[in-house]
Amino acid sequence: MLKTSKIAYIGNIVEGFLVIVLIVLVLFMIVSVNNIQGNARVVNYAGIVRGATQRVVKLEKSQQPNNDLINNINTILLSLQNGGGPYKLTELQDEVYLNKLSEQVKIWEALKQEITLTRLYGVENTNILELSETYYNFANDTVSAAEAYSEGKVNQLKQLEIGLFIIISCILILLLNQTILAIRLSRKNRKLNRMAYIDVNTGLPNKGRCDQMFLEYGILSNEREFAGIMFDLNNLKVVNDTFGHKAGDALILNFANILRRCASEKVFVGRYGGDEFIAILYDTNEEEVKVLLDDIEVIIQEFNKGENGAVISYAHGYELSGLYVDCTLQVLMDKADKNMYVNKEIIKKRYKNKK
């Protein structure tokens, strides 16, 4: 029992620690998901800048300048470098990406100067096409660096997911183990409770269980008839003194077995004391009580004819709950006990008359 409690205690500590780790991992995962969403927007806008610049060059070649588009590219590039801006972009803290983006911005500034020259002298008199190709390659590198950074964060998220799966699995295993331990402990407790209310010598419910049952029933219902029978073994002390306590224990066990043998499903039988036994009948009547007593007497007479050790002699008394108002099992058994002593006196007189 102590070992089981210690295991359960350690399991609770480990489970608590794992729950804390799980909470931390979940928080990291939430942050990582938000960052990945932001990273995806950065990759998207880095690609937009790359395509928009090529469109600007094409428009300049066809003498259709678009300053709004150029200003939009400026805004996006500034947001990619510093984060925020009207597009609320994330600032990627990646050295490779930032270096590529810085080179791209430098080429973009040079390209804007070529655009100005193109508008003054024409496309054929500038290096706008060659410079736009160079810019496009740098823009590609920037997008690739952003994608690589984002993919790395996705891999970290996958590692977090694996960690979460492991932690959750461990918690489930611990919960399952604690459930098994709780079931085992419950079974042990039930077994101990049964043992606490069982008479070791006879296997019948002991006085503690009988008294508990008296309390459980409270005032008996008038719609049901209960009967209580009190039994008392005669001459137990004489048997113990004459044949020894083993013979006395055998006498008690034999009587208990006879009571158990005669009792039906609606008859409770228990050992109430050293030489006292009780029987409680549910939903019964006086005729059924007498049938039970007759069955017990017949079996005892057969037992006494054999060579079974000490002869069983007993007194009994019974009472029915329907004869009393607000009757309890304790009151019923007290009445049966008084009737049992009356029967005991009759047996004593009969024994003396035989002498």
C-alpha positions in Angstrom: 0.0 0.0 0.0 2.8 2.4 0.9 4.7 1.5 -2.3 1.6 2.2 -4.4 1.1 5.5 -2.7 4.8 6.4 -3.3 4.5 5.5 -7.0 1.3 7.6 -7.2 3.0 10.5 -5.5 6.0 10.4 -7.9 3.6 10.1 -10.8 1.8 13.2 -9.7 5.0 15.2 -9.5 6.2 14.0 -13.0 2.7 14.7 -14.4 2.7 18.2 -13.0 6.2 18.9 -14.5 5.1 17.5 -17.9 1.9 19.7 -17.8 4.1 22.8 -17.2 6.4 21.7 -20.1 3.3 21.2 -22.2 2.0 24.7 -21.5 5.4 26.2 -22.3 5.5 24.3 -25.6 2.0 25.3 -26.5 2.9 29.0 -25.9 6.0 28.6 -28.1 3.9 26.9 -30.7 1.4 29.8 -30.7 4.2 32.3 -31.1 5.8 30.1 -33.8 2.6 29.9 -35.8 2.1 33.6 -35.7 5.8 34.1 -36.8 5.3 31.6 -39.6 2.3 33.5 -40.8 4.3 36.7 -40.7 7.2 35.1 -42.5 4.8 33.9 -45.3 3.7 37.5 -45.8 7.3 38.6 -46.1 8.0 35.9 -48.7 4.9 37.0 -50.6 5.8 40.7 -50.6 9.4 40.0 -51.5 8.0 38.2 -54.6 5.6 41.1 -55.3 8.5 43.5 -55.3 10.4 41.3 -57.7 7.5 41.2 -60.2 6.5 44.8 -59.7 10.0 46.0 -60.6 10.0 44.0 -63.9 6.6 45.7 -64.6 8.1 49.1 -64.0 10.9 48.4 -66.5 8.4 47.2 -69.1 6.3 50.3 -68.6 9.4 52.5 -69.0 10.3 50.7 -72.2 6.8 51.5 -73.6 7.1 55.1 -72.4 4.3 54.6 -69.8 5.9 55.6 -66.5 4.1 54.7 -63.3 5.4 56.7 -60.3 2.7 55.2 -58.0 4.1 51.8 -58.6 7.6 52.9 -58.0 6.5 54.6 -54.7 4.7 51.4 -53.7 7.9 49.4 -54.3 9.8 51.8 -52.1 7.3 51.4 -49.4 7.4 47.6 -49.5 11.2 47.5 -49.5 11.3 49.8 -46.5 8.7 47.6 -44.7 10.8 44.4 -45.6 13.9 46.0 -44.1 12.4 47.5 -40.9 9.1 45.6 -40.5 5.7 47.2 -39.9 4.6 49.8 -42.4 1.2 49.9 -44.1 1.5 46.2 -44.9 2.4 45.3 -41.3 5.3 43.0 -42.4 7.4 41.1 -40.0 11.1 42.0 -39.6 13.0 38.8 -40.3 15.9 38.5 -37.9 18.0 36.5 -40.4 21.5 37.7 -41.4 21.5 36.1 -44.8 18.1 37.5 -45.7 18.9 41.0 -44.5 22.2 41.0 -46.4 20.5 39.9 -49.6 17.7 42.5 -49.1 20.3 45.2 -48.5 22.0 44.4 -51.8 18.7 44.4 -53.5 17.8 47.9 -52.2 21.1 49.2 -53.4 20.5 47.9 -56.9 17.0 49.3 -56.7 18.4 52.8 -56.0 20.7 52.4 -59.0 17.8 51.2 -61.1 15.7 54.2 -60.1 18.5 56.5 -61.4 18.5 54.6 -64.7 14.7 55.1 -64.9 15.2 58.8 -64.6 17.9 58.7 -67.3 15.6 56.6 -69.5 12.9 59.2 -69.3 15.5 61.8 -70.4 17.5 60.0 -73.1 15.4 56.9 -74.0 15.9 53.2 -73.2 18.5 52.6 -75.9 20.9 55.2 -74.3 20.8 53.6 -70.7 21.7 50.4 -69.0 18.2 49.9 -67.6 17.7 46.5 -69.1 21.0 45.0 -67.9 20.5 46.6 -64.5 16.9 45.3 -64.2 18.3 41.7 -64.9 20.8 42.2 -62.1 18.1 43.5 -59.8 15.9 40.5 -60.7 18.7 38.1 -59.7 19.2 39.8 -56.4 15.5 39.9 -55.8 15.4 36.1 -56.4 18.2 35.6 -53.8 16.2 37.7 -51.3 13.0 35.6 -51.9 15.0 32.4 -51.6 16.7 33.6 -48.3 13.2 34.5 -46.9 11.8 31.1 -48.0 14.8 29.3 -46.4 14.3 31.2 -43.2 10.6 30.5 -43.2 11.2 26.8 -43.9 13.6 26.6 -41.0 10.9 28.1 -38.7 8.4 25.5 -40.1 10.9 22.7 -39.2 11.2 24.1 -35.7 7.4 24.1 -35.5 7.5 20.4 -36.6 10.0 19.7 -33.8 7.6 21.4 -31.3 4.8 19.3 -32.6 6.9 16.1 -32.1 7.7 17.4 -28.6 4.0 18.1 -27.9 3.1 14.6 -29.1 5.7 13.0 -26.8 4.7 15.1 -23.8 1.0 14.4 -24.3 1.7 10.7 -24.8 3.7 10.7 -21.5 0.9 12.4 -19.7 -1.6 10.0 -21.1 0.6 7.1 -20.0 0.9 8.5 -16.6 -2.9 9.1 -16.4 -3.5 5.5 -17.5 -1.0 4.3 -14.9 -2.6 6.4 -12.2 -6.0 5.1 -13.2 -4.7 1.5 -13.0 -3.2 2.3 -9.6 -6.4 3.9 -8.4 -8.4 0.8 -9.6 -6.0 -1.5 -7.8 -6.1 0.7 -4.7 -9.9 0.7 -4.8 -10.0 -3.0 -5.0 -7.6 -3.4 -2.1 -9.7 -1.0 -0.1 -12.8 -2.9 -0.9 -11.1 -6.1 0.0 -9.9 -4.6 3.3 -13.4 -3.3 4.0 -14.8 -6.7 3.4 -12.1 -8.3 5.6 -12.9 -5.7 8.3 -16.5 -6.8 8.3 -16.0 -10.5 8.1 -15.6 -12.9 11.0 -12.4 -14.7 10.5 -13.4 -18.0 12.2 -16.8 -18.4 10.3 -16.6 -16.3 7.2 -19.9 -14.7 8.2 -20.5 -10.9 8.6 -19.2 -9.9 12.0 -20.8 -7.7 14.7 -19.4 -4.6 13.1 -21.2 -5.3 9.8 -24.4 -6.3 11.6 -24.4 -3.0 13.6 -23.6 -1.1 10.4 -26.6 -2.7 8.7 -28.8 -1.7 11.6 -27.9 1.9 11.1 -28.2 1.8 7.3 -31.9 0.6 7.4 -33.1 3.1 10.0 -36.8 3.0 10.7 -38.3 0.0 8.9 -41.0 0.5 6.3 -44.5 -0.6 7.3 -45.0 -1.9 3.7 -42.4 -4.6 4.2 -42.3 -7.2 6.9 -38.9 -7.9 8.6 -38.1 -10.7 11.0 -35.1 -10.9 13.3 -33.9 -14.1 14.9 -31.3 -14.3 17.6 -29.3 -17.6 18.2 -27.2 -18.4 21.2 -25.0 -21.6 21.4 -25.4 -23.4 24.7 -22.5 -24.8 26.7 -19.7 -23.2 24.6 -17.7 -22.6 27.7 -18.1 -26.2 28.8 -16.9 -27.4 25.4 -13.9 -25.1 25.5 -13.0 -26.2 29.0 -13.6 -29.9 28.3 -12.3 -30.4 24.8 -10.2 -27.2 24.2 -10.7 -24.0 22.3 -10.2 -25.8 18.9 -13.3 -27.9 19.7 -15.2 -24.7 20.6 -14.1 -23.0 17.4 -15.2 -26.1 15.4 -18.6 -26.0 17.2 -19.0 -22.3 16.2 -17.9 -23.0 12.6 -20.3 -26.0 12.2 -23.2 -23.9 13.5 -22.3 -21.1 11.1 -22.2 -23.4 8.2 -25.6 -24.8 9.0 -27.1 -21.3 9.2 -25.4 -20.4 5.9 -26.8 -23.6 4.3 -30.4 -22.9 5.4 -30.4 -19.2 4.5 -32.0 -18.1 1.3 -31.2 -15.0 -0.8 -33.5 -12.8 1.3 -32.0 -14.0 4.6 -29.0 -12.2 6.1 -26.9 -14.3 8.6 -24.2 -12.9 10.8 -22.1 -13.7 13.8 -23.1 -11.2 16.5 -20.7 -12.2 19.3 -18.7 -15.1 20.7 -21.6 -17.6 20.8 -24.4 -15.4 19.3 -25.6 -15.4 15.7 -28.4 -13.4 14.0 -30.6 -13.9 11.0 -32.7 -11.1 9.4 -35.4 -12.0 6.9 -36.7 -9.5 4.4 -40.3 -9.3 3.0 -41.3 -12.3 5.1 -43.9 -13.5 7.5 -44.1 -15.7 10.6 -44.7 -18.9 8.6 -41.4 -18.4 6.6 -39.6 -17.8 9.9 -40.8 -21.0 11.3 -39.9 -22.9 8.1 -36.4 -21.6 8.4 -36.1 -22.6 12.1 -37.5 -26.0 11.3 -34.9 -26.5 8.5 -32.1 -25.5 10.9 -33.3 -27.8 13.6 -33.6 -30.8 11.2 -30.0 -30.3 9.9 -28.7 -29.9 13.5 -30.4 -33.1 14.6 -28.8 -34.9 11.7 -25.5 -33.4 12.6 -25.7 -34.4 16.2 -26.4 -38.0 15.2 -23.0 -38.2 13.5 -19.6 -38.3 15.0 -18.9 -34.6 14.4 -17.3 -33.7 17.7 -19.3 -31.6 20.3 -23.0 -31.7 20.0 -24.7 -28.5 18.9 -27.2 -27.1 21.4 -28.7 -23.7 20.9 -31.5 -21.3 22.0 -33.3 -19.0 19.7 -35.9 -16.2 19.7 -37.5 -14.2 16.9 -39.7 -11.2 16.4 -41.6 -9.5 13.5 -41.4 -5.8 12.7 -45.1 -5.5 11.9 -46.0 -5.8 15.5 -44.3 -2.4 16.3 -44.6 1.2 15.2 -41.4 3.0 14.0 -39.4 -0.2 14.5 -35.7 -0.4 13.6 -33.6 -3.5 13.1 -31.8 -2.8 16.4 -35.2 -2.8 18.3 -36.3 -5.9 16.4 -33.1 -7.8 17.4 -33.5 -6.6 21.0 -37.0 -8.1 21.1 -35.7 -11.3 19.5 -32.9 -11.4 22.1 -35.4 -11.2 24.9 -37.4 -14.0 23.4 -34.2 -16.0 22.9 -33.5 -15.8 26.7 -37.0 -17.0 27.3 -36.3 -20.0 25.1 -33.0 -20.6 26.8 -34.7 -20.8 30.2 -37.2 -23.4 28.8 -34.3 -25.5 27.5 -32.6 -25.3 30.9 -35.8 -26.5 32.7 -36.2 -29.3 30.1 -32.6 -30.4 30.7 -33.1 -30.4 34.5 -36.3 -32.4 34.2 -34.5 -35.0 32.2 -32.0 -35.4 35.0 
